[in-house]
Amino acid sequence: MTYQEAYEKLTALVEEIENEEIALDELPAKIRQAGELITFCQDRLRIVETDYQESIERLPKR
């Protein structure tokens, strides 16, 4: 899964939860799924940030 796919799924889940479109019995599973998507997105952002920082550090210094 890509960051964009995870973000879109998370956005859709949040919208469903906020609009009360999810049955009460399904809510705990949807909240868990949202938590997993948040963790995935945070991890991807950390990886990108680390890669960016490493790339910047490898640039020749002026």
N, C-alpha and C positions, 0 to 999 in steps of 0.2 A: 504494500500500500504506500502511496506517496503522501507527502505532507498535505498537498492540496485535496486529495481524496478524503483523508482523515478529517481535515478542517471542514469540508463540505458536509460530511456525515455528522460531525459534532454540531455544526450550525443547525442542521435539520432536526437533530434530537432536541437541542435546546428550544427550538421553536415549538416543537410538539409538546414539550413539557410546559413551556410558558403558556401555550394556548389550551392547555388541559385536554389535548387530543389523545392522551394515552390513558388506558384503563388503569385503575388503581393497582390491580394485581400485576400489571406489567411494569409499573413504575420502578421498583427496585432494580430490575434487570436493565432497564434503560439508563438508570443513573450509573450503574456499574459500567455499562458500555461507554457512557460519556466520560467517566473517569479514566477508562483505558485509552480512549481517544486523546484526552488531554495529556496523559503521560506520554503517548506516542509523539504528539506534536511537540511537547517540551523537549523530549529526547532529540528529535530531528533538529530543532532550533539550536540546541547545545552543540550538536555535531557540526552544523553549518557555522556557528560562531567560532568553534575551535579551528575548523579548517580555514576560515577567513583570517583568524589571528595568525596562524602558522604561515599562511601565504604572505601576509604583510611583513612578518618577521624575516622572511627569506628574500625580500626585495633588497636590492643594493642600497646601502645608506648613502645619502648625499652629503 
